[in-house]
Amino acid sequence: AVVSTQSTGLLVDIVINTASEHFRTSELHLLVMYIVQDVALVLALIILFLVFFNTYVFKAGLVALLIRKFVATIVVTLIYLALCLALHVWAMKLRWGKDKDFYIWNAGKDGYLILYVCQRAGSVLYYFFYKRTTLRLGDPNYYKDSAWLREHVN
């Protein structure tokens, strides 16, 4: 159930990244989509930490081991969230109150284009790291005392 929830969150993010430009003429729809995407990212991070909390490794007090194993995913997720928030705020600032024929790419905002490309590139990294972490946390070694865990403790 947790893996399907996490996969659904990734799918929502992909769909919003793909469809957001198709709703560029409707400020309200775009705002709702951006809010849903940002909330989904925060929920994905919360779910990830809840999965961490349910592991035997965490319950044994070996939080540093979990952090060390999954620091890349945590950092990439936080950076991607920051990129999304920055892009969404800037896009809404550029689009809000403009006429329906306004095309954001003709606004001469090179910084916006750079942020857009960074956010889209960051999404690929986010999808990769988050899905890899989801699959790695399915390993039974994280949920029981094992030789693997004792090997990492010593």
WOPE-V443321 format. One record per helix or strand of 3 or more residues. SS is the DSSP state (H for helix, E for strand). FROM is the first residue (numbers start at 1). TO is the last residue. Records with the same first field share a line. If there is no record, write none. Layout:
BEGIN
SS=FROM-TO ; FROM-TO
END
This chain:
BEGIN
H=2-23 ; 27-53 ; 56-59 ; 63-95 ; 104-106 ; 110-136 ; 140-143 ; 147-153
END
